Amino acid sequence: MIKPLNDRVLIKMVEAEETTKSGIILSSGSQEKPQIAEVVEVGPGGVDENNKKIEMQVKKGDRVIISKYSGTEVKYEGVEYIIVKQNDILATVE
């Protein structure tokens, strides 16, 4: 299992829908990169440059919106994940 360190978060992208609301089926090349992901694991937090504790604001199972090209992609046991810093997460989805 991958366990993020400090204020990093392990996420898995949510699959993009292949059909538009009007029923048009999109080819995989025309789909925009999804920005909604599910939190798989969360690091313990850390400290910033001023030695102030960084509290984790997301938890395992949360759905989040991330910056479009943020994070480091990793493949583990055949599954693709992204490791991002908590401040690359823009919002949670309820």
N, CA, C and O atoms as a CHARMM CRD file, in Angstrom:
* protein
*
  376
    1    1 MET  N      0.84600  -1.19800   0.00000 PROA 1      0.00000
    2    1 MET  CA     0.00000   0.00000   0.00000 PROA 1      0.00000
    3    1 MET  C      0.87800   1.24300   0.00000 PROA 1      0.00000
    4    1 MET  O      1.94200   1.25600   0.61900 PROA 1      0.00000
    5    2 ILE  N      0.44800   2.25600  -0.67300 PROA 2      0.00000
    6    2 ILE  CA     1.16500   3.52600  -0.71500 PROA 2      0.00000
    7    2 ILE  C      0.65400   4.39600   0.42300 PROA 2      0.00000
    8    2 ILE  O     -0.55300   4.59900   0.54800 PROA 2      0.00000
    9    3 LYS  N      1.54400   4.90700   1.24700 PROA 3      0.00000
   10    3 LYS  CA     1.19000   5.79500   2.36000 PROA 3      0.00000
   11    3 LYS  C      1.90300   7.12900   2.14500 PROA 3      0.00000
   12    3 LYS  O      3.12700   7.19400   2.25700 PROA 3      0.00000
   13    4 PRO  N      1.15700   8.19800   1.83600 PROA 4      0.00000
   14    4 PRO  CA     1.77300   9.50700   1.60200 PROA 4      0.00000
   15    4 PRO  C      2.44000  10.06200   2.86900 PROA 4      0.00000
   16    4 PRO  O      2.00300   9.78200   3.98600 PROA 4      0.00000
   17    5 LEU  N      3.47600  10.83200   2.68100 PROA 5      0.00000
   18    5 LEU  CA     4.17600  11.48500   3.78200 PROA 5      0.00000
   19    5 LEU  C      3.73900  12.94100   3.89300 PROA 5      0.00000
   20    5 LEU  O      3.22700  13.52700   2.94000 PROA 5      0.00000
   21    6 ASN  N      3.95200  13.50800   5.07200 PROA 6      0.00000
   22    6 ASN  CA     3.68300  14.92600   5.33200 PROA 6      0.00000
   23    6 ASN  C      2.27900  15.33700   4.89000 PROA 6      0.00000
   24    6 ASN  O      1.30100  14.67600   5.23900 PROA 6      0.00000
   25    7 ASP  N      2.17500  16.42900   4.12200 PROA 7      0.00000
   26    7 ASP  CA     0.86000  16.94500   3.72400 PROA 7      0.00000
   27    7 ASP  C      0.49100  16.50900   2.30600 PROA 7      0.00000
   28    7 ASP  O     -0.15400  17.25100   1.56600 PROA 7      0.00000
   29    8 ARG  N      0.90700  15.29600   1.94000 PROA 8      0.00000
   30    8 ARG  CA     0.58500  14.78200   0.61500 PROA 8      0.00000
   31    8 ARG  C     -0.64400  13.87500   0.68300 PROA 8      0.00000
   32    8 ARG  O     -0.96200  13.29900   1.72300 PROA 8      0.00000
   33    9 VAL  N     -1.32300  13.77000  -0.46100 PROA 9      0.00000
   34    9 VAL  CA    -2.56300  13.00700  -0.54900 PROA 9      0.00000
   35    9 VAL  C     -2.48100  12.09300  -1.76900 PROA 9      0.00000
   36    9 VAL  O     -2.09600  12.53800  -2.85000 PROA 9      0.00000
   37   10 LEU  N     -2.83600  10.82900  -1.60700 PROA 10     0.00000
   38   10 LEU  CA    -2.89100   9.87200  -2.70300 PROA 10     0.00000
   39   10 LEU  C     -4.31300   9.86900  -3.24200 PROA 10     0.00000
   40   10 LEU  O     -5.26300   9.61600  -2.50200 PROA 10     0.00000
   41   11 ILE  N     -4.45700  10.15200  -4.53600 PROA 11     0.00000
   42   11 ILE  CA    -5.79200  10.22600  -5.13900 PROA 11     0.00000
   43   11 ILE  C     -5.87200   9.32800  -6.36000 PROA 11     0.00000
   44   11 ILE  O     -4.85500   8.94900  -6.94100 PROA 11     0.00000
   45   12 LYS  N     -7.09100   9.00000  -6.73400 PROA 12     0.00000
   46   12 LYS  CA    -7.36000   8.23600  -7.94800 PROA 12     0.00000
   47   12 LYS  C     -8.40000   9.02000  -8.73300 PROA 12     0.00000
   48   12 LYS  O     -9.45600   9.36700  -8.20500 PROA 12     0.00000
   49   13 MET  N     -8.09900   9.29500  -9.98700 PROA 13     0.00000
   50   13 MET  CA    -9.00300  10.08900 -10.80500 PROA 13     0.00000
   51   13 MET  C    -10.30400   9.34200 -11.04000 PROA 13     0.00000
   52   13 MET  O    -10.31200   8.12200 -11.20200 PROA 13     0.00000
   53   14 VAL  N    -11.40800  10.08600 -11.05800 PROA 14     0.00000
   54   14 VAL  CA   -12.71800   9.53500 -11.35800 PROA 14     0.00000
   55   14 VAL  C    -12.83200   9.49400 -12.87300 PROA 14     0.00000
   56   14 VAL  O    -12.45900  10.45500 -13.54500 PROA 14     0.00000
   57   15 GLU  N    -13.33800   8.40400 -13.41700 PROA 15     0.00000
   58   15 GLU  CA   -13.44300   8.25200 -14.87500 PROA 15     0.00000
   59   15 GLU  C    -14.31100   9.34900 -15.48300 PROA 15     0.00000
   60   15 GLU  O    -15.33800   9.72800 -14.92100 PROA 15     0.00000
   61   16 ALA  N    -13.88200   9.85000 -16.63600 PROA 16     0.00000
   62   16 ALA  CA   -14.66600  10.85100 -17.36700 PROA 16     0.00000
   63   16 ALA  C    -15.87300  10.17900 -18.00000 PROA 16     0.00000
   64   16 ALA  O    -15.79900   9.02400 -18.41900 PROA 16     0.00000
   65   17 GLU  N    -16.97000  10.89300 -18.06800 PROA 17     0.00000
   66   17 GLU  CA   -18.16000  10.35000 -18.71400 PROA 17     0.00000
   67   17 GLU  C    -17.91400  10.28100 -20.21100 PROA 17     0.00000
   68   17 GLU  O    -17.31400  11.18800 -20.78900 PROA 17     0.00000
   69   18 GLU  N    -18.37200   9.21400 -20.83500 PROA 18     0.00000
   70   18 GLU  CA   -18.15300   9.02100 -22.26300 PROA 18     0.00000
   71   18 GLU  C    -19.32100   9.53100 -23.10800 PROA 18     0.00000
   72   18 GLU  O    -19.23100   9.55300 -24.33600 PROA 18     0.00000
   73   19 THR  N    -20.41000   9.93900 -22.46500 PROA 19     0.00000
   74   19 THR  CA   -21.57700  10.43700 -23.18500 PROA 19     0.00000
   75   19 THR  C    -21.95000  11.80700 -22.63900 PROA 19     0.00000
   76   19 THR  O    -21.98600  12.00500 -21.42400 PROA 19     0.00000
   77   20 THR  N    -22.22800  12.75300 -23.52900 PROA 20     0.00000
   78   20 THR  CA   -22.64100  14.08200 -23.08600 PROA 20     0.00000
   79   20 THR  C    -24.07500  14.02300 -22.58500 PROA 20     0.00000
   80   20 THR  O    -24.75200  13.01100 -22.76800 PROA 20     0.00000
   81   21 LYS  N    -24.54600  15.09200 -21.95400 PROA 21     0.00000
   82   21 LYS  CA   -25.91900  15.14000 -21.44900 PROA 21     0.00000
   83   21 LYS  C    -26.94400  14.99900 -22.55800 PROA 21     0.00000
   84   21 LYS  O    -28.05000  14.51300 -22.32400 PROA 21     0.00000
   85   22 SER  N    -26.58500  15.42000 -23.77000 PROA 22     0.00000
   86   22 SER  CA   -27.52000  15.30900 -24.89400 PROA 22     0.00000
   87   22 SER  C    -27.44400  13.94600 -25.57000 PROA 22     0.00000
   88   22 SER  O    -28.15000  13.70300 -26.54900 PROA 22     0.00000
   89   23 GLY  N    -26.59000  13.04500 -25.05800 PROA 23     0.00000
   90   23 GLY  CA   -26.52900  11.68500 -25.57800 PROA 23     0.00000
   91   23 GLY  C    -25.45300  11.43500 -26.60700 PROA 23     0.00000
   92   23 GLY  O    -25.40000  10.34300 -27.17200 PROA 23     0.00000
   93   24 ILE  N    -24.58800  12.40800 -26.87500 PROA 24     0.00000
   94   24 ILE  CA   -23.51400  12.22700 -27.84900 PROA 24     0.00000
   95   24 ILE  C    -22.37600  11.44700 -27.18600 PROA 24     0.00000
   96   24 ILE  O    -21.91800  11.80500 -26.10100 PROA 24     0.00000
   97   25 ILE  N    -21.93000  10.38600 -27.84200 PROA 25     0.00000
   98   25 ILE  CA   -20.83700   9.57500 -27.30600 PROA 25     0.00000
   99   25 ILE  C    -19.52100  10.18400 -27.76500 PROA 25     0.00000
  100   25 ILE  O    -19.32900  10.45100 -28.95200 PROA 25     0.00000
  101   26 LEU  N    -18.61100  10.40300 -26.81100 PROA 26     0.00000
  102   26 LEU  CA   -17.31800  11.00900 -27.10700 PROA 26     0.00000
  103   26 LEU  C    -16.24700   9.93800 -27.25800 PROA 26     0.00000
  104   26 LEU  O    -16.23300   8.95300 -26.52000 PROA 26     0.00000
  105   27 SER  N    -15.35100  10.13600 -28.22000 PROA 27     0.00000
  106   27 SER  CA   -14.19700   9.23600 -28.32300 PROA 27     0.00000
  107   27 SER  C    -13.23400   9.59100 -27.20200 PROA 27     0.00000
  108   27 SER  O    -13.29000  10.70000 -26.67200 PROA 27     0.00000
  109   28 SER  N    -12.36200   8.67800 -26.83700 PROA 28     0.00000
  110   28 SER  CA   -11.46300   8.92300 -25.71300 PROA 28     0.00000
  111   28 SER  C    -10.53400  10.10800 -25.98200 PROA 28     0.00000
  112   28 SER  O    -10.12000  10.78400 -25.04000 PROA 28     0.00000
  113   29 GLY  N    -10.20100  10.37100 -27.24200 PROA 29     0.00000
  114   29 GLY  CA    -9.32800  11.48800 -27.57800 PROA 29     0.00000
  115   29 GLY  C     -9.97800  12.84200 -27.40300 PROA 29     0.00000
  116   29 GLY  O     -9.27800  13.83800 -27.21700 PROA 29     0.00000
  117   30 SER  N    -11.30500  12.90600 -27.45900 PROA 30     0.00000
  118   30 SER  CA   -11.99100  14.19300 -27.35500 PROA 30     0.00000
  119   30 SER  C    -12.41600  14.52400 -25.93100 PROA 30     0.00000
  120   30 SER  O    -12.95100  15.60200 -25.67500 PROA 30     0.00000
  121   31 GLN  N    -12.17900  13.59600 -25.00200 PROA 31     0.00000
  122   31 GLN  CA   -12.56000  13.84000 -23.61400 PROA 31     0.00000
  123   31 GLN  C    -11.50700  14.69600 -22.92500 PROA 31     0.00000
  124   31 GLN  O    -10.30500  14.48500 -23.08700 PROA 31     0.00000
  125   32 GLU  N    -11.98000  15.65400 -22.16200 PROA 32     0.00000
  126   32 GLU  CA   -11.09300  16.50700 -21.38500 PROA 32     0.00000
  127   32 GLU  C    -10.61500  15.73800 -20.16000 PROA 32     0.00000
  128   32 GLU  O    -11.35900  14.93100 -19.60300 PROA 32     0.00000
  129   33 LYS  N     -9.37300  15.98600 -19.73700 PROA 33     0.00000
  130   33 LYS  CA    -8.84100  15.32000 -18.55700 PROA 33     0.00000
  131   33 LYS  C     -9.72300  15.65200 -17.34600 PROA 33     0.00000
  132   33 LYS  O     -9.95300  16.82600 -17.05500 PROA 33     0.00000
  133   34 PRO  N    -10.22000  14.62100 -16.63400 PROA 34     0.00000
  134   34 PRO  CA   -11.07700  14.90200 -15.48200 PROA 34     0.00000
  135   34 PRO  C    -10.27300  15.55000 -14.36300 PROA 34     0.00000
  136   34 PRO  O     -9.07400  15.30700 -14.22500 PROA 34     0.00000
  137   35 GLN  N    -10.93500  16.36600 -13.57700 PROA 35     0.00000
  138   35 GLN  CA   -10.27200  17.02100 -12.46600 PROA 35     0.00000
  139   35 GLN  C    -10.85500  16.58000 -11.13300 PROA 35     0.00000
  140   35 GLN  O    -10.42100  17.05200 -10.08200 PROA 35     0.00000
  141   36 ILE  N    -11.82300  15.69000 -11.16100 PROA 36     0.00000
  142   36 ILE  CA   -12.40900  15.19700  -9.91600 PROA 36     0.00000
  143   36 ILE  C    -11.76800  13.86300  -9.58400 PROA 36     0.00000
  144   36 ILE  O    -11.65300  12.98200 -10.43600 PROA 36     0.00000
  145   37 ALA  N    -11.35300  13.72900  -8.33600 PROA 37     0.00000
  146   37 ALA  CA   -10.65900  12.52300  -7.89500 PROA 37     0.00000
  147   37 ALA  C    -11.19500  12.08000  -6.54500 PROA 37     0.00000
  148   37 ALA  O    -11.84100  12.84400  -5.82900 PROA 37     0.00000
  149   38 GLU  N    -10.90900  10.82500  -6.21800 PROA 38     0.00000
  150   38 GLU  CA   -11.27000  10.29300  -4.91300 PROA 38     0.00000
  151   38 GLU  C    -10.00000  10.14200  -4.08700 PROA 38     0.00000
  152   38 GLU  O     -8.98000   9.65900  -4.58000 PROA 38     0.00000
  153   39 VAL  N    -10.07000  10.56200  -2.82300 PROA 39     0.00000
  154   39 VAL  CA    -8.92700  10.45000  -1.91900 PROA 39     0.00000
  155   39 VAL  C     -8.79700   8.99500  -1.48000 PROA 39     0.00000
  156   39 VAL  O     -9.74100   8.41300  -0.94400 PROA 39     0.00000
  157   40 VAL  N     -7.61600   8.41000  -1.71400 PROA 40     0.00000
  158   40 VAL  CA    -7.35200   7.01200  -1.36700 PROA 40     0.00000
  159   40 VAL  C     -6.64000   6.92500  -0.01600 PROA 40     0.00000
  160   40 VAL  O     -7.00000   6.09700   0.82000 PROA 40     0.00000
  161   41 GLU  N     -5.63900   7.77000   0.20200 PROA 41     0.00000
  162   41 GLU  CA    -4.89100   7.82100   1.46000 PROA 41     0.00000
  163   41 GLU  C     -4.46400   9.25300   1.71900 PROA 41     0.00000
  164   41 GLU  O     -4.31700  10.04500   0.78800 PROA 41     0.00000
  165   42 VAL  N     -4.26500   9.58000   2.98600 PROA 42     0.00000
  166   42 VAL  CA    -3.87500  10.93000   3.39100 PROA 42     0.00000
  167   42 VAL  C     -2.65800  10.82800   4.30500 PROA 42     0.00000
  168   42 VAL  O     -2.60400   9.97700   5.19200 PROA 42     0.00000
  169   43 GLY  N     -1.68000  11.70700   4.07600 PROA 43     0.00000
  170   43 GLY  CA    -0.52400  11.76700   4.95800 PROA 43     0.00000
  171   43 GLY  C     -0.90500  12.33200   6.31100 PROA 43     0.00000
  172   43 GLY  O     -2.02700  12.80400   6.49300 PROA 43     0.00000
  173   44 PRO  N      0.02200  12.29200   7.27100 PROA 44     0.00000
  174   44 PRO  CA    -0.27100  12.73500   8.63300 PROA 44     0.00000
  175   44 PRO  C     -0.27500  14.24700   8.83300 PROA 44     0.00000
  176   44 PRO  O     -0.64900  14.72400   9.90500 PROA 44     0.00000
  177   45 GLY  N      0.13500  15.00700   7.82000 PROA 45     0.00000
  178   45 GLY  CA     0.29000  16.45300   7.98500 PROA 45     0.00000
  179   45 GLY  C      1.77800  16.75900   8.10600 PROA 45     0.00000
  180   45 GLY  O      2.61400  15.86800   7.95400 PROA 45     0.00000
  181   46 GLY  N      2.09700  17.97400   8.36900 PROA 46     0.00000
  182   46 GLY  CA     3.50300  18.35300   8.47800 PROA 46     0.00000
  183   46 GLY  C      3.63100  19.71800   9.09200 PROA 46     0.00000
  184   46 GLY  O      2.75600  20.16900   9.83000 PROA 46     0.00000
  185   47 VAL  N      4.74100  20.38200   8.77900 PROA 47     0.00000
  186   47 VAL  CA     4.96000  21.74600   9.24500 PROA 47     0.00000
  187   47 VAL  C      5.38500  22.59300   8.05400 PROA 47     0.00000
  188   47 VAL  O      6.05400  22.10200   7.14400 PROA 47     0.00000
  189   48 ASP  N      4.99600  23.87100   8.06000 PROA 48     0.00000
  190   48 ASP  CA     5.38900  24.76800   6.97900 PROA 48     0.00000
  191   48 ASP  C      6.73400  25.41200   7.29600 PROA 48     0.00000
  192   48 ASP  O      7.38100  25.06700   8.28400 PROA 48     0.00000
  193   49 GLU  N      7.15000  26.35400   6.44300 PROA 49     0.00000
  194   49 GLU  CA     8.45600  26.99600   6.60900 PROA 49     0.00000
  195   49 GLU  C      8.55800  27.82300   7.89200 PROA 49     0.00000
  196   49 GLU  O      9.66500  28.14400   8.32400 PROA 49     0.00000
  197   50 ASN  N      7.42600  28.17300   8.50700 PROA 50     0.00000
  198   50 ASN  CA     7.41800  28.92700   9.76900 PROA 50     0.00000
  199   50 ASN  C      7.24000  28.01600  10.98100 PROA 50     0.00000
  200   50 ASN  O      6.97200  28.48100  12.08900 PROA 50     0.00000
  201   51 ASN  N      7.39700  26.70100  10.74900 PROA 51     0.00000
  202   51 ASN  CA     7.25600  25.69400  11.80200 PROA 51     0.00000
  203   51 ASN  C      5.82900  25.60800  12.35200 PROA 51     0.00000
  204   51 ASN  O      5.62100  25.15600  13.47700 PROA 51     0.00000
  205   52 LYS  N      4.85600  26.04200  11.55700 PROA 52     0.00000
  206   52 LYS  CA     3.44900  25.95200  11.94100 PROA 52     0.00000
  207   52 LYS  C      2.88600  24.62300  11.43400 PROA 52     0.00000
  208   52 LYS  O      3.13300  24.24000  10.29000 PROA 52     0.00000
  209   53 LYS  N      2.13200  23.92300  12.27900 PROA 53     0.00000
  210   53 LYS  CA     1.58700  22.60800  11.91600 PROA 53     0.00000
  211   53 LYS  C      0.56900  22.73000  10.78100 PROA 53     0.00000
  212   53 LYS  O     -0.30300  23.59900  10.80500 PROA 53     0.00000
  213   54 ILE  N      0.69200  21.85000   9.79000 PROA 54     0.00000
  214   54 ILE  CA    -0.25800  21.78000   8.67500 PROA 54     0.00000
  215   54 ILE  C     -1.27100  20.68900   9.00400 PROA 54     0.00000
  216   54 ILE  O     -0.92500  19.50900   9.07600 PROA 54     0.00000
  217   55 GLU  N     -2.52000  21.09000   9.20100 PROA 55     0.00000
  218   55 GLU  CA    -3.60000  20.14400   9.48100 PROA 55     0.00000
  219   55 GLU  C     -4.15800  19.62900   8.15700 PROA 55     0.00000
  220   55 GLU  O     -4.29500  20.39600   7.20500 PROA 55     0.00000
  221   56 MET  N     -4.47900  18.35000   8.09000 PROA 56     0.00000
  222   56 MET  CA    -5.06400  17.78200   6.88700 PROA 56     0.00000
  223   56 MET  C     -6.56400  18.09900   6.86400 PROA 56     0.00000
  224   56 MET  O     -7.27300  17.86700   7.84400 PROA 56     0.00000
  225   57 GLN  N     -7.03300  18.63000   5.73600 PROA 57     0.00000
  226   57 GLN  CA    -8.42700  19.04400   5.59900 PROA 57     0.00000
  227   57 GLN  C     -9.26300  18.04800   4.80700 PROA 57     0.00000
  228   57 GLN  O    -10.48000  18.20600   4.70100 PROA 57     0.00000
  229   58 VAL  N     -8.62200  17.02200   4.25000 PROA 58     0.00000
  230   58 VAL  CA    -9.35100  15.99000   3.51800 PROA 58     0.00000
  231   58 VAL  C     -9.12600  14.65500   4.20200 PROA 58     0.00000
  232   58 VAL  O     -8.17800  14.48300   4.96800 PROA 58     0.00000
  233   59 LYS  N    -10.01600  13.71000   3.91300 PROA 59     0.00000
  234   59 LYS  CA    -9.88500  12.38000   4.51300 PROA 59     0.00000
  235   59 LYS  C    -10.14200  11.32400   3.44400 PROA 59     0.00000
  236   59 LYS  O    -10.66500  11.62300   2.37100 PROA 59     0.00000
  237   60 LYS  N     -9.77600  10.11400   3.74700 PROA 60     0.00000
  238   60 LYS  CA    -9.96700   8.98900   2.84500 PROA 60     0.00000
  239   60 LYS  C    -11.44500   8.90200   2.44400 PROA 60     0.00000
  240   60 LYS  O    -12.32900   8.96800   3.29800 PROA 60     0.00000
  241   61 GLY  N    -11.70500   8.75300   1.13400 PROA 61     0.00000
  242   61 GLY  CA   -13.06900   8.64800   0.63300 PROA 61     0.00000
  243   61 GLY  C    -13.65000   9.95300   0.11900 PROA 61     0.00000
  244   61 GLY  O    -14.65400   9.93700  -0.59300 PROA 61     0.00000
  245   62 ASP  N    -13.04000  11.09400   0.46600 PROA 62     0.00000
  246   62 ASP  CA   -13.53200  12.38400  -0.03900 PROA 62     0.00000
  247   62 ASP  C    -13.36700  12.44900  -1.55500 PROA 62     0.00000
  248   62 ASP  O    -12.44200  11.86000  -2.11400 PROA 62     0.00000
  249   63 ARG  N    -14.27100  13.16700  -2.20900 PROA 63     0.00000
  250   63 ARG  CA   -14.12500  13.48100  -3.63300 PROA 63     0.00000
  251   63 ARG  C    -13.65600  14.92600  -3.70300 PROA 63     0.00000
  252   63 ARG  O    -14.22400  15.80900  -3.06100 PROA 63     0.00000
  253   64 VAL  N    -12.61400  15.15200  -4.48900 PROA 64     0.00000
  254   64 VAL  CA   -11.97800  16.46700  -4.52600 PROA 64     0.00000
  255   64 VAL  C    -11.75700  16.93100  -5.96500 PROA 64     0.00000
  256   64 VAL  O    -11.74700  16.13200  -6.90100 PROA 64     0.00000
  257   65 ILE  N    -11.58400  18.23300  -6.11000 PROA 65     0.00000
  258   65 ILE  CA   -11.20100  18.83400  -7.38300 PROA 65     0.00000
  259   65 ILE  C     -9.75600  19.27700  -7.23400 PROA 65     0.00000
  260   65 ILE  O     -9.40100  19.96500  -6.27800 PROA 65     0.00000
  261   66 ILE  N     -8.91600  18.87200  -8.20100 PROA 66     0.00000
  262   66 ILE  CA    -7.49900  19.22400  -8.12300 PROA 66     0.00000
  263   66 ILE  C     -7.12200  20.15400  -9.26900 PROA 66     0.00000
  264   66 ILE  O     -7.84700  20.27300 -10.25700 PROA 66     0.00000
  265   67 SER  N     -5.97200  20.81100  -9.11900 PROA 67     0.00000
  266   67 SER  CA    -5.41800  21.60600 -10.20800 PROA 67     0.00000
  267   67 SER  C     -5.16000  20.67500 -11.39000 PROA 67     0.00000
  268   67 SER  O     -4.76300  19.52600 -11.19400 PROA 67     0.00000
  269   68 LYS  N     -5.37700  21.14500 -12.58700 PROA 68     0.00000
  270   68 LYS  CA    -5.37500  20.30700 -13.78400 PROA 68     0.00000
  271   68 LYS  C     -4.10000  19.49500 -13.99700 PROA 68     0.00000
  272   68 LYS  O     -4.18900  18.30900 -14.31600 PROA 68     0.00000
  273   69 TYR  N     -2.93600  20.07900 -13.83600 PROA 69     0.00000
  274   69 TYR  CA    -1.69300  19.35300 -14.12700 PROA 69     0.00000
  275   69 TYR  C     -0.82300  19.17300 -12.88800 PROA 69     0.00000
  276   69 TYR  O      0.40400  19.16500 -12.99000 PROA 69     0.00000
  277   70 SER  N     -1.43700  19.03100 -11.73500 PROA 70     0.00000
  278   70 SER  CA    -0.66300  18.91800 -10.49500 PROA 70     0.00000
  279   70 SER  C     -0.36700  17.46000 -10.16200 PROA 70     0.00000
  280   70 SER  O     -1.00900  16.53900 -10.66800 PROA 70     0.00000
  281   71 GLY  N      0.61300  17.28400  -9.30500 PROA 71     0.00000
  282   71 GLY  CA     0.89300  15.97200  -8.75100 PROA 71     0.00000
  283   71 GLY  C      1.87800  15.14000  -9.53700 PROA 71     0.00000
  284   71 GLY  O      2.34500  15.52100 -10.61000 PROA 71     0.00000
  285   72 THR  N      2.17700  13.98300  -8.95900 PROA 72     0.00000
  286   72 THR  CA     3.08500  13.01200  -9.55000 PROA 72     0.00000
  287   72 THR  C      2.30100  11.73000  -9.80200 PROA 72     0.00000
  288   72 THR  O      1.71900  11.15900  -8.88000 PROA 72     0.00000
  289   73 GLU  N      2.28800  11.28300 -11.04300 PROA 73     0.00000
  290   73 GLU  CA     1.56300  10.07200 -11.38500 PROA 73     0.00000
  291   73 GLU  C      2.39800   8.84900 -11.02300 PROA 73     0.00000
  292   73 GLU  O      3.59600   8.80300 -11.30200 PROA 73     0.00000
  293   74 VAL  N      1.76000   7.86300 -10.40300 PROA 74     0.00000
  294   74 VAL  CA     2.41800   6.59900 -10.07000 PROA 74     0.00000
  295   74 VAL  C      1.48000   5.45800 -10.43600 PROA 74     0.00000
  296   74 VAL  O      0.25800   5.59200 -10.37500 PROA 74     0.00000
  297   75 LYS  N      2.07000   4.34500 -10.81100 PROA 75     0.00000
  298   75 LYS  CA     1.28400   3.14200 -11.09600 PROA 75     0.00000
  299   75 LYS  C      1.72300   2.09300 -10.08300 PROA 75     0.00000
  300   75 LYS  O      2.91000   1.78600  -9.97700 PROA 75     0.00000
  301   76 TYR  N      0.76500   1.54300  -9.33600 PROA 76     0.00000
  302   76 TYR  CA     1.05500   0.57300  -8.28900 PROA 76     0.00000
  303   76 TYR  C      0.07600  -0.58200  -8.41300 PROA 76     0.00000
  304   76 TYR  O     -1.13700  -0.38200  -8.36000 PROA 76     0.00000
  305   77 GLU  N      0.59400  -1.77600  -8.57700 PROA 77     0.00000
  306   77 GLU  CA    -0.21600  -2.97900  -8.73600 PROA 77     0.00000
  307   77 GLU  C     -1.28200  -2.81300  -9.81700 PROA 77     0.00000
  308   77 GLU  O     -2.42800  -3.23000  -9.64600 PROA 77     0.00000
  309   78 GLY  N     -0.88300  -2.19500 -10.93700 PROA 78     0.00000
  310   78 GLY  CA    -1.76300  -2.05000 -12.08800 PROA 78     0.00000
  311   78 GLY  C     -2.77100  -0.91600 -12.01600 PROA 78     0.00000
  312   78 GLY  O     -3.56700  -0.74700 -12.93900 PROA 78     0.00000
  313   79 VAL  N     -2.75600  -0.13400 -10.94100 PROA 79     0.00000
  314   79 VAL  CA    -3.70100   0.96900 -10.77600 PROA 79     0.00000
  315   79 VAL  C     -2.92900   2.28600 -10.84100 PROA 79     0.00000
  316   79 VAL  O     -1.85200   2.41000 -10.25700 PROA 79     0.00000
  317   80 GLU  N     -3.48700   3.26900 -11.55500 PROA 80     0.00000
  318   80 GLU  CA    -2.83900   4.57600 -11.66900 PROA 80     0.00000
  319   80 GLU  C     -3.35000   5.51900 -10.58400 PROA 80     0.00000
  320   80 GLU  O     -4.55600   5.69000 -10.40800 PROA 80     0.00000
  321   81 TYR  N     -2.41600   6.12500  -9.86600 PROA 81     0.00000
  322   81 TYR  CA    -2.71400   7.08200  -8.80600 PROA 81     0.00000
  323   81 TYR  C     -1.96200   8.37400  -9.08600 PROA 81     0.00000
  324   81 TYR  O     -1.08600   8.42700  -9.94800 PROA 81     0.00000
  325   82 ILE  N     -2.32100   9.41100  -8.34200 PROA 82     0.00000
  326   82 ILE  CA    -1.57900  10.67400  -8.36700 PROA 82     0.00000
  327   82 ILE  C     -1.32300  11.07400  -6.92100 PROA 82     0.00000
  328   82 ILE  O     -2.21900  11.00200  -6.08000 PROA 82     0.00000
  329   83 ILE  N     -0.09900  11.49500  -6.63800 PROA 83     0.00000
  330   83 ILE  CA     0.22800  12.02100  -5.31100 PROA 83     0.00000
  331   83 ILE  C      0.33300  13.52800  -5.44000 PROA 83     0.00000
  332   83 ILE  O      1.14200  14.04100  -6.21300 PROA 83     0.00000
  333   84 VAL  N     -0.50200  14.24400  -4.66600 PROA 84     0.00000
  334   84 VAL  CA    -0.52100  15.71000  -4.71000 PROA 84     0.00000
  335   84 VAL  C     -0.27800  16.26300  -3.31400 PROA 84     0.00000
  336   84 VAL  O     -0.53300  15.59200  -2.31400 PROA 84     0.00000
  337   85 LYS  N      0.21100  17.48000  -3.26000 PROA 85     0.00000
  338   85 LYS  CA     0.27200  18.18500  -1.97400 PROA 85     0.00000
  339   85 LYS  C     -1.13700  18.68100  -1.67000 PROA 85     0.00000
  340   85 LYS  O     -1.92000  18.95300  -2.58000 PROA 85     0.00000
  341   86 GLN  N     -1.44500  18.79300  -0.40000 PROA 86     0.00000
  342   86 GLN  CA    -2.78900  19.21100  -0.01700 PROA 86     0.00000
  343   86 GLN  C     -3.17400  20.55500  -0.65000 PROA 86     0.00000
  344   86 GLN  O     -4.33800  20.75200  -0.99900 PROA 86     0.00000
  345   87 ASN  N     -2.22500  21.47400  -0.80300 PROA 87     0.00000
  346   87 ASN  CA    -2.58900  22.77900  -1.36900 PROA 87     0.00000
  347   87 ASN  C     -2.84500  22.73700  -2.87900 PROA 87     0.00000
  348   87 ASN  O     -3.23200  23.75300  -3.45600 PROA 87     0.00000
  349   88 ASP  N     -2.63800  21.57400  -3.53900 PROA 88     0.00000
  350   88 ASP  CA    -3.03700  21.40200  -4.93900 PROA 88     0.00000
  351   88 ASP  C     -4.50800  21.02200  -5.04700 PROA 88     0.00000
  352   88 ASP  O     -5.06800  21.01400  -6.14300 PROA 88     0.00000
  353   89 ILE  N     -5.13500  20.70800  -3.91900 PROA 89     0.00000
  354   89 ILE  CA    -6.56000  20.39000  -3.90100 PROA 89     0.00000
  355   89 ILE  C     -7.32900  21.69100  -3.76800 PROA 89     0.00000
  356   89 ILE  O     -7.12100  22.45700  -2.82700 PROA 89     0.00000
  357   90 LEU  N     -8.22800  21.93400  -4.73100 PROA 90     0.00000
  358   90 LEU  CA    -8.94500  23.20700  -4.78500 PROA 90     0.00000
  359   90 LEU  C    -10.23300  23.20300  -3.99800 PROA 90     0.00000
  360   90 LEU  O    -10.62000  24.23000  -3.44000 PROA 90     0.00000
  361   91 ALA  N    -10.92300  22.03900  -3.94000 PROA 91     0.00000
  362   91 ALA  CA   -12.23100  21.97800  -3.27600 PROA 91     0.00000
  363   91 ALA  C    -12.61400  20.53000  -3.03800 PROA 91     0.00000
  364   91 ALA  O    -12.03800  19.61200  -3.62200 PROA 91     0.00000
  365   92 THR  N    -13.59800  20.34400  -2.16900 PROA 92     0.00000
  366   92 THR  CA   -14.19700  19.02800  -2.01000 PROA 92     0.00000
  367   92 THR  C    -15.53800  19.03200  -2.72800 PROA 92     0.00000
  368   92 THR  O    -16.16400  20.08200  -2.87800 PROA 92     0.00000
  369   93 VAL  N    -15.97800  17.86100  -3.16900 PROA 93     0.00000
  370   93 VAL  CA   -17.25200  17.71100  -3.86700 PROA 93     0.00000
  371   93 VAL  C    -18.19100  16.95500  -2.94800 PROA 93     0.00000
  372   93 VAL  O    -17.86000  15.87000  -2.46900 PROA 93     0.00000
  373   94 GLU  N    -19.36300  17.52500  -2.70100 PROA 94     0.00000
  374   94 GLU  CA   -20.33300  16.85900  -1.80300 PROA 94     0.00000
  375   94 GLU  C    -21.47000  16.25500  -2.57900 PROA 94     0.00000
  376   94 GLU  O    -22.37200  15.66000  -1.99000 PROA 94     0.00000
